[in-house]
Amino acid sequence: MERRLYRFIMSPAMMVAWLVGIVLAFQAQSFAAGWFHAKLVLVLAMTFMHGLFGHWVTAFARDRNRHSQKFYRIANEIPTVLLILIVILAVVKPF
């Protein structure tokens, strides 16, 4: 189930988000703004987490899970926090 979620929902959604984000960034021409740099760092962190989740999906498929259930519960919250911060930066544009 996690493999399907990763391959058919998470990966296409990430690709669409990157494409739309790049188009919007070029339209708004806000490359020099501080909030844009902070948002870009958070988006890169989210992309890194996506790669980690892909690695963990492969580990699960090969029955090589080395982490506890608590670890995955905490790791599952990281993208949520990143998403909230990204949206706040995009809407409020504080700096």
N, C-alpha and C positions, 0 to 999 in steps of 0.2 A: 504494500500500500504506500509506504513512504517513497519507494522508487517512482511510482506513478505520479504521486504528488509533486515530487521534485522535477521529473522530466516533462510532465504535461501541464503543470500549473506554474510552479515557481520559476523555472528557466525561461519559458516564453514571457512571463510577466516581467522578469528582470530585463530581458532584451527590449521589450516594448517601452519600459520605463526609461532605459538608457536612450533609446532613439528619440522618444518624445522630449526627454530632458535636454538632449543636445539641440534639437530643433528649437525648443523654447528659449534656450540660452542664447542661441544665435539671433533669434528674433528680438529678444529684450536687450541684447548687448550689455549685459550686466556683469561682464567678466572681471571688472575692477572692484566691484563691491565686496566689502568684507563678509557680508552674510553669504554671498555666493561661494566664497572660498571655504567657509565653515560648512556649508551645505555639501559642497563637493567632497570634503574630507569625510563627512558622515555617509554620503552615498558610496564612497570607496570602501568604508568600513562595512556597510551593508553588503556590498559585492563580495568582500572577503568572507563575511559570514555565510553567504550563499555557497561559496566554494567549500567552506568547512562543512556545511550541511551535506553537500554532495559527497565529500570524503566519508562522512559518517554513514551515509546511506550505503555506500560501497562496503564499509566495514560491517554494517548490519547484515548485508547480503552474504558476506563471506563468513559470518558468525565470528567476527573478531572484535566484538564490542568490548572496549577496555574501560569504559566510563560507567559511573553509577546512574541510577535513575534520577537522583537529585541533580547531578551534573547536567543532564539533558533538560530537566525542567527549568533550571536557571538559564542555560544557553538558549532555550526557546523564548525567553523574555527579552533577550538582547535586541533582536530585530524590531520588537514592538517599541522599545525605548528609542532606538535609532529612528524609526518611522515618525514617532511623535516629535522628536527634535527637528527632523527634516521638514516636516509640515509647518512647525512653528517658524522656522527660519524662512521658509518660502512665503508664508502669509504675512508675518509681522515685519520682516526685513529690518531687524533691530539695529544693524550697523552697516 
